[in-house]
Amino acid sequence: MAQKWNLQDIQPAEPRKRRLAPQESSTLQLSRDQEPETAPRRERESIPSIVIEDGSKKGRNRLFLSVVLFVVIISATVGLSALMGKTELTIYPEYREPNVNADFVAYPDKRDGELSYEIMTLEATGERQVKATGQKEVEEQATGMIEITKSTPGAERLIKNTRFRTSDGLVFRIQESVVVPGAVKNESGTLVPGSIQAKVFADDVGEAYNIPAEKTFDVPGFQESSFTELYNAIKARSTAAFTGGFKGPQFQIDENDLSAARQSLQIELRDNLLLRIETEKPADFIAYKDSVAITYTQLPPVQYGGDLVTIREQAILQIPLFQATEFGTYLASETDPTYDGGSVRVEDPYALTFKYASATTSSSVIANEPALSFRLSGKPLLVSEFDAEKLKKDLAGLPQTALTNVIPAYPGIDEARAHITPFWQRSFPENPDEISIIEQLKDREDDQE
């Protein structure tokens, strides 16, 4: 029987080892001697590891992170927009530019349909030194200005030389006849005393009559005649210190030298008073420098050294003040036939020139005048006014589209445009203070379109 062979009988039980060359054998042996422990580690590290992940869970995490990031970005954008958001309301008021060249009359008291004014009074004194030529005995009466008031209705005429008496018995007389206006009721129904200013002179000579400002007076003639009501109703006060009262030797100065010194001094006083007008007048009043009236009073001279004399001069400036809105409204009503009411301001009041109808007005006491006549010429810009604070309150909290319904209630506004940010905000803020109003005048090209 023939012998059968299995596959195991043919193949060797162990793999045949390849015989190494001497060089390779020594190299291998050296490596094994040097790295006895690292070889197995490298063999372990070279085995790849397999990580099995849940794909659906990873997708949900990514989706959640994306949603959170989106919400954060949107919230930050909305918050930043809210902080940086603003509401601007641009108002285009009506305006007109009339050519003015006409005569006007203004009154010191309020009258319907008429222009009124108030008098501002400024005072200054100065001095110059000149050489004296001698002395002489002088007796002079003090002079000054008083404001006469009447606390009951009805005007009262006071004749020339009417006496006014101080509390300590000094008597002064008015130089000219005046009409004291009666008291009138104001908007609240309260009686406001009528007043007028008058120049007075002392009843006697001497420095005792150089009384200070704010001295009070009564009218002794009313008391003596038993006109008790008039005596109680009409009073007066000194508007400034009285000057000029003198009795005694006075230095004499050459007329030419005196005239030149006084002229120089008066110019200096005038210039100083003119500079004070803008800083001392109320902010909402208009004052034209060409409307000033200045009076000068010579004060008693004073000796300085042996033959030098200090001459002194007092200047009193009076100027009519026009309330800005009342002035603009009056001009609009007088110069524009299309004017239909509402407050108007003069944007550039000094585009108008002012000139008194009478040349002597500028050297008179205009506080005594019953009215002032003057000519205005120029091309002023008259701008209609509106109540900005009321407008903001009317718009607060309303939709932006409500602007077209609110503006018609303000006749002085020609057009209004709102700019609200962020862009998705479609209504005005609840707080009126968050609405900014910008006023602009339309160009003539826009008007023509």
C-alpha positions as CSV (number, residue, x, y, z in Angstrom):
1,M,0.0,0.0,0.0
2,A,1.3,3.3,-1.0
3,Q,2.0,6.0,1.7
4,K,-0.2,9.0,1.9
5,W,1.1,12.5,2.7
6,N,-0.6,15.3,4.6
7,L,0.0,19.0,4.0
8,Q,1.5,19.2,7.5
9,D,3.9,16.6,6.6
10,I,5.0,18.6,3.6
11,Q,5.2,22.1,5.2
12,P,7.6,22.5,8.1
13,A,6.1,23.1,11.5
14,E,8.0,26.3,12.1
15,P,8.9,28.9,9.5
16,R,12.4,28.7,8.3
17,K,14.6,31.4,9.6
18,R,16.5,33.4,7.1
19,R,20.2,33.2,7.8
20,L,21.6,36.7,8.3
21,A,24.8,37.9,7.0
22,P,27.4,38.6,9.6
23,Q,27.1,42.4,9.2
24,E,23.3,42.3,9.6
25,S,23.6,40.0,12.5
26,S,25.9,42.3,14.4
27,T,23.8,45.3,13.6
28,L,20.6,43.6,14.9
29,Q,22.4,42.5,18.0
30,L,23.6,46.0,18.6
31,S,20.1,47.5,18.3
32,R,18.8,45.0,20.7
33,D,21.5,45.8,23.2
34,Q,20.8,49.5,23.0
35,E,17.0,49.4,23.0
36,P,15.9,46.5,25.0
37,E,12.7,48.2,26.2
38,T,11.6,50.5,23.4
39,A,11.1,48.0,20.7
40,P,8.1,46.3,22.3
41,R,6.6,49.8,23.0
42,R,6.9,50.9,19.4
43,E,5.4,47.6,18.4
44,R,2.4,48.4,20.7
45,E,2.1,52.0,19.5
46,S,2.0,51.0,15.9
47,I,-1.2,49.1,16.4
48,P,-4.1,51.4,15.2
49,S,-7.1,52.0,17.5
50,I,-10.6,52.2,16.2
51,V,-13.1,54.8,17.8
52,I,-16.8,54.3,17.1
53,E,-18.8,57.6,17.3
54,D,-22.5,58.2,17.4
55,G,-23.2,60.3,14.3
56,S,-26.7,61.4,15.2
57,K,-25.6,62.7,18.7
58,K,-22.7,64.7,17.1
59,G,-25.2,66.3,14.6
60,R,-27.5,67.4,17.4
61,N,-24.7,69.0,19.3
62,R,-23.6,71.0,16.3
63,L,-27.2,72.1,15.7
64,F,-27.6,73.2,19.3
65,L,-24.3,75.2,19.2
66,S,-25.4,76.9,15.9
67,V,-28.7,77.9,17.4
68,V,-27.1,79.3,20.5
69,L,-24.6,81.2,18.5
70,F,-27.3,82.6,16.2
71,V,-29.4,83.8,19.2
72,V,-26.4,85.5,20.8
73,I,-25.5,87.3,17.6
74,I,-29.0,88.5,17.0
75,S,-29.4,89.6,20.6
76,A,-26.2,91.5,20.5
77,T,-27.2,93.1,17.2
78,V,-30.6,94.1,18.6
79,G,-29.1,95.4,21.8
80,L,-26.4,97.4,20.1
81,S,-28.9,98.8,17.6
82,A,-31.2,99.9,20.5
83,L,-28.3,101.6,22.2
84,M,-27.2,103.4,19.0
85,G,-30.7,104.0,17.7
86,K,-31.9,107.6,17.4
87,T,-34.9,109.5,16.2
88,E,-34.3,112.8,14.3
89,L,-37.2,115.0,13.2
90,T,-36.2,117.6,10.6
91,I,-38.6,120.5,10.6
92,Y,-38.8,122.9,7.6
93,P,-40.6,126.1,9.0
94,E,-42.3,128.6,6.8
95,Y,-40.2,131.8,6.1
96,R,-40.4,135.0,4.2
97,E,-37.9,137.7,3.1
98,P,-39.8,140.9,2.6
99,N,-38.2,144.1,1.3
100,V,-38.7,146.6,4.1
101,N,-38.5,150.3,3.6
102,A,-41.2,152.0,5.6
103,D,-42.0,154.2,8.6
104,F,-43.2,152.7,11.8
105,V,-44.5,153.9,15.2
106,A,-43.8,152.0,18.5
107,Y,-45.3,152.6,21.9
108,P,-43.9,152.1,25.4
109,D,-47.1,150.3,26.5
110,K,-48.8,147.2,25.1
111,R,-51.5,147.9,22.4
112,D,-53.4,145.5,20.3
113,G,-51.9,145.3,16.8
114,E,-49.1,147.7,17.6
115,L,-45.4,147.4,18.2
116,S,-44.2,148.1,21.8
117,Y,-40.8,148.6,23.4
118,E,-39.1,148.8,26.7
119,I,-36.4,151.4,27.6
120,M,-33.0,150.2,28.9
121,T,-31.0,152.8,30.7
122,L,-27.2,152.7,31.1
123,E,-25.0,155.2,33.0
124,A,-21.3,156.0,33.0
125,T,-19.1,158.8,34.4
126,G,-15.6,159.9,33.4
127,E,-13.0,162.5,34.1
128,R,-10.3,164.5,32.4
129,Q,-7.5,166.8,33.9
130,V,-7.2,170.3,32.5
131,K,-5.3,173.4,33.6
132,A,-7.3,175.9,35.6
133,T,-7.0,179.7,35.1
134,G,-8.7,180.8,38.3
135,Q,-11.7,180.4,40.6
136,K,-15.2,182.0,41.1
137,E,-18.2,181.6,43.4
138,V,-20.8,179.2,41.9
139,E,-24.3,178.2,42.9
140,E,-25.9,175.4,41.0
141,Q,-28.9,173.2,41.4
142,A,-28.8,169.4,41.3
143,T,-30.6,167.6,38.4
144,G,-31.6,164.0,37.8
145,M,-34.2,161.6,36.4
146,I,-37.2,160.2,38.3
147,E,-39.6,157.5,37.3
148,I,-43.2,158.5,38.1
149,T,-45.8,155.7,38.5
150,K,-49.6,155.6,38.9
151,S,-51.2,152.6,40.6
152,T,-54.8,153.3,39.6
153,P,-56.4,153.3,36.1
154,G,-56.6,156.5,34.1
155,A,-53.8,158.8,32.9
156,E,-52.9,162.0,34.8
157,R,-51.2,165.1,33.4
158,L,-48.7,166.8,35.6
159,I,-47.9,170.4,34.7
160,K,-44.4,171.9,34.4
161,N,-42.7,172.6,37.8
162,T,-44.9,170.1,39.6
163,R,-43.1,169.4,42.9
164,F,-41.8,166.1,44.1
165,R,-40.6,165.7,47.7
166,T,-38.2,163.2,49.3
167,S,-38.9,161.5,52.6
168,D,-36.4,164.0,54.3
169,G,-38.1,167.0,52.8
170,L,-35.9,167.9,49.8
171,V,-38.1,169.3,46.9
172,F,-37.5,168.9,43.2
173,R,-39.5,170.1,40.2
174,I,-40.2,168.5,36.8
175,Q,-38.8,170.5,33.9
176,E,-41.6,169.8,31.5
177,S,-45.2,168.7,31.7
178,V,-45.8,164.9,31.5
179,V,-48.7,162.5,31.2
180,V,-48.5,159.6,33.7
181,P,-50.3,156.6,32.2
182,G,-52.7,154.8,34.4
183,A,-52.5,151.2,35.6
184,V,-53.6,148.4,33.2
185,K,-54.4,144.8,33.8
186,N,-52.0,142.1,32.6
187,E,-52.9,138.7,31.3
188,S,-53.5,137.4,34.8
189,G,-55.9,140.3,35.6
190,T,-53.5,142.0,38.0
191,L,-53.2,145.8,37.8
192,V,-49.7,146.9,36.6
193,P,-48.8,150.5,37.4
194,G,-48.3,152.9,34.5
195,S,-44.9,154.7,34.5
196,I,-43.0,157.5,32.8
197,Q,-39.7,159.1,33.4
198,A,-39.1,162.9,33.9
199,K,-36.1,165.1,34.4
200,V,-36.2,167.2,37.6
201,F,-34.1,170.0,39.1
202,A,-33.6,170.9,42.8
203,D,-35.7,173.6,44.4
204,D,-32.5,175.1,45.9
205,V,-28.7,175.0,45.3
206,G,-26.1,173.0,47.1
207,E,-24.6,169.5,47.3
208,A,-27.3,168.3,49.7
209,Y,-29.6,167.8,46.7
210,N,-27.2,165.3,45.1
211,I,-29.3,162.4,46.3
212,P,-28.6,158.7,45.6
213,A,-30.5,156.4,43.3
214,E,-33.8,154.7,44.5
215,K,-34.8,157.6,46.6
216,T,-38.6,157.8,46.8
217,F,-40.9,160.8,46.3
218,D,-44.4,161.9,46.8
219,V,-46.4,164.9,45.3
220,P,-47.0,167.3,48.2
221,G,-49.4,169.4,46.0
222,F,-52.0,166.5,46.0
223,Q,-51.8,166.3,49.8
224,E,-52.1,170.0,50.3
225,S,-55.2,170.1,48.0
226,S,-56.8,167.0,49.7
227,F,-56.5,164.9,46.5
228,T,-56.0,161.9,48.7
229,E,-56.6,159.3,46.0
230,L,-54.1,160.9,43.6
231,Y,-51.6,161.4,46.4
232,N,-51.7,157.7,47.3
233,A,-51.6,156.6,43.6
234,I,-48.8,158.7,42.2
235,K,-45.3,158.1,43.5
236,A,-41.8,158.4,42.1
237,R,-38.2,157.2,42.6
238,S,-34.8,158.4,41.4
239,T,-33.5,156.1,38.7
240,A,-29.9,157.2,39.2
241,A,-27.9,159.5,41.6
242,F,-28.6,163.2,41.2
243,T,-25.7,165.4,40.3
244,G,-24.7,169.0,39.8
245,G,-25.7,170.5,43.1
246,F,-23.0,172.9,44.2
247,K,-22.4,176.1,46.2
248,G,-18.9,177.6,46.7
249,P,-15.7,178.5,44.8
250,Q,-15.3,176.7,41.5
251,F,-12.2,176.5,39.3
252,Q,-12.4,178.2,35.9
253,I,-10.9,176.7,32.8
254,D,-10.2,178.2,29.4
255,E,-13.3,177.7,27.2
256,N,-11.4,176.1,24.3
257,D,-9.6,173.7,26.6
258,L,-12.7,172.8,28.4
259,S,-14.7,172.2,25.2
260,A,-12.0,169.9,23.8
261,A,-11.7,168.0,27.0
262,R,-15.4,167.5,27.4
263,Q,-15.8,166.4,23.8
264,S,-13.1,163.8,24.2
265,L,-14.6,162.6,27.4
266,Q,-18.1,162.4,25.9
267,I,-16.9,160.3,23.0
268,E,-15.1,157.9,25.4
269,L,-18.3,157.6,27.6
270,R,-20.4,157.0,24.5
271,D,-18.2,154.2,23.2
272,N,-18.1,152.5,26.5
273,L,-21.9,152.6,26.9
274,L,-22.4,151.2,23.4
275,L,-20.2,148.2,24.2
276,R,-22.3,147.4,27.2
277,I,-25.6,147.2,25.2
278,E,-25.2,143.6,23.9
279,T,-23.9,142.2,27.2
280,E,-26.5,143.9,29.4
281,K,-29.7,143.6,27.4
282,P,-32.0,140.6,27.9
283,A,-31.2,137.7,25.5
284,D,-34.6,137.7,23.8
285,F,-34.7,141.4,22.9
286,I,-33.4,143.3,19.9
287,A,-31.5,146.6,20.3
288,Y,-30.4,148.8,17.4
289,K,-27.4,151.0,18.2
290,D,-28.7,153.7,15.9
291,S,-31.7,154.0,18.2
292,V,-29.7,155.1,21.2
293,A,-30.3,158.5,22.9
294,I,-27.6,159.9,25.1
295,T,-27.7,162.9,27.4
296,Y,-24.6,164.4,29.1
297,T,-24.4,166.2,32.4
298,Q,-21.5,168.2,33.7
299,L,-20.4,167.3,37.2
300,P,-18.7,169.7,39.6
301,P,-14.9,169.8,38.9
302,V,-12.4,168.8,41.5
303,Q,-9.0,170.4,42.1
304,Y,-6.0,168.2,41.4
305,G,-2.7,169.7,42.5
306,G,-1.9,173.4,42.3
307,D,-3.5,174.5,39.1
308,L,-4.9,171.3,37.6
309,V,-8.6,170.6,37.6
310,T,-10.4,167.3,37.1
311,I,-13.5,167.8,35.1
312,R,-16.2,165.2,35.3
313,E,-19.0,164.2,33.0
314,Q,-22.0,161.9,33.4
315,A,-23.5,160.1,30.3
316,I,-26.9,158.5,30.4
317,L,-27.8,156.2,27.5
318,Q,-31.4,155.1,26.8
319,I,-32.3,152.6,24.1
320,P,-35.6,151.0,23.1
321,L,-35.6,147.2,23.3
322,F,-38.0,145.2,21.1
323,Q,-39.0,141.7,22.1
324,A,-37.7,139.5,19.3
325,T,-40.8,137.4,18.6
326,E,-43.2,140.3,18.9
327,F,-41.0,142.4,16.6
328,G,-40.8,139.6,13.9
329,T,-44.6,138.9,14.1
330,Y,-45.3,142.6,13.7
331,L,-43.0,142.9,10.7
332,A,-44.6,139.9,9.1
333,S,-48.1,141.3,9.6
334,E,-47.1,144.7,8.2
335,T,-45.0,143.6,5.2
336,D,-46.4,140.3,4.0
337,P,-50.0,140.2,2.7
338,T,-50.0,136.3,2.9
339,Y,-49.2,136.3,6.6
340,D,-52.0,134.4,8.4
341,G,-51.0,134.5,12.0
342,G,-48.6,132.7,14.3
343,S,-45.3,133.7,16.0
344,V,-42.5,134.8,13.8
345,R,-38.9,135.6,14.7
346,V,-36.3,137.8,12.9
347,E,-33.5,135.5,12.1
348,D,-31.1,138.3,11.3
349,P,-32.5,141.5,12.8
350,Y,-29.4,143.6,11.9
351,A,-30.2,143.1,8.2
352,L,-32.5,146.1,9.0
353,T,-31.2,149.6,9.4
354,F,-32.9,151.9,12.0
355,K,-33.3,155.7,11.7
356,Y,-35.4,158.0,13.9
357,A,-37.9,160.2,12.0
358,S,-36.6,163.2,13.9
359,A,-32.9,163.9,14.3
360,T,-33.4,165.4,17.7
361,T,-34.7,162.2,19.2
362,S,-31.2,160.7,19.6
363,S,-30.3,163.5,22.1
364,S,-33.6,163.6,24.0
365,V,-34.9,161.7,27.0
366,I,-36.8,159.1,25.0
367,A,-38.2,157.6,28.2
368,N,-40.5,160.6,28.2
369,E,-41.7,160.2,24.7
370,P,-45.3,158.9,24.3
371,A,-44.2,157.0,21.1
372,L,-41.2,156.6,18.9
373,S,-41.3,157.2,15.1
374,F,-38.6,155.6,13.0
375,R,-37.8,154.1,9.6
376,L,-36.7,150.5,9.0
377,S,-35.1,149.4,5.7
378,G,-33.6,146.2,4.5
379,K,-34.4,142.5,3.7
380,P,-34.8,140.5,6.9
381,L,-35.4,136.8,7.1
382,L,-38.6,136.2,9.0
383,V,-39.0,132.6,10.2
384,S,-42.3,131.1,11.6
385,E,-41.9,129.6,15.1
386,F,-43.4,126.4,16.6
387,D,-43.6,124.8,20.0
388,A,-40.9,122.1,19.7
389,E,-41.5,120.6,23.2
390,K,-45.3,120.3,22.5
391,L,-44.6,118.7,19.1
392,K,-42.3,116.0,20.7
393,K,-45.0,115.2,23.3
394,D,-47.6,115.0,20.6
395,L,-45.5,112.5,18.6
396,A,-44.2,110.4,21.5
397,G,-45.2,106.7,21.2
398,L,-47.1,107.2,17.8
399,P,-46.3,105.3,14.6
400,Q,-44.0,107.1,12.2
401,T,-46.9,107.4,9.7
402,A,-48.8,109.6,12.2
403,L,-46.4,112.5,11.5
404,T,-48.6,113.6,8.5
405,N,-51.6,113.8,10.8
406,V,-49.8,115.8,13.6
407,I,-48.0,118.4,11.5
408,P,-51.1,120.2,10.2
409,A,-51.8,121.3,13.8
410,Y,-48.7,123.5,13.6
411,P,-49.3,126.2,10.9
412,G,-45.8,127.5,11.1
413,I,-44.3,124.2,9.7
414,D,-44.1,123.8,6.0
415,E,-42.8,120.2,6.1
416,A,-41.4,117.6,8.5
417,R,-39.3,114.4,7.9
418,A,-38.6,111.7,10.5
419,H,-35.5,109.5,10.4
420,I,-35.7,106.7,12.9
421,T,-33.0,104.0,13.6
422,P,-32.7,101.0,13.7
423,F,-34.6,100.5,10.4
424,W,-37.1,98.1,11.9
425,Q,-38.3,100.7,14.5
426,R,-41.5,102.1,13.0
427,S,-42.7,104.4,15.8
428,F,-41.5,107.4,17.8
429,P,-40.0,106.8,21.3
430,E,-42.3,106.9,24.3
431,N,-40.0,109.4,25.9
432,P,-40.2,112.8,24.2
433,D,-36.7,113.7,25.2
434,E,-35.4,111.0,22.9
435,I,-36.7,112.9,19.9
436,S,-34.2,115.3,18.4
437,I,-35.5,118.2,16.4
438,I,-33.4,119.8,13.6
439,E,-34.6,123.0,12.0
440,Q,-33.7,123.7,8.4
441,L,-34.9,126.2,5.8
442,K,-35.7,124.9,2.4
443,D,-33.7,126.2,-0.5
444,R,-35.4,128.4,-3.0
445,E,-34.9,125.6,-5.5
446,D,-37.0,123.3,-3.3
447,D,-39.7,125.9,-3.1
448,Q,-39.9,126.3,-6.8
449,E,-40.1,122.5,-7.3
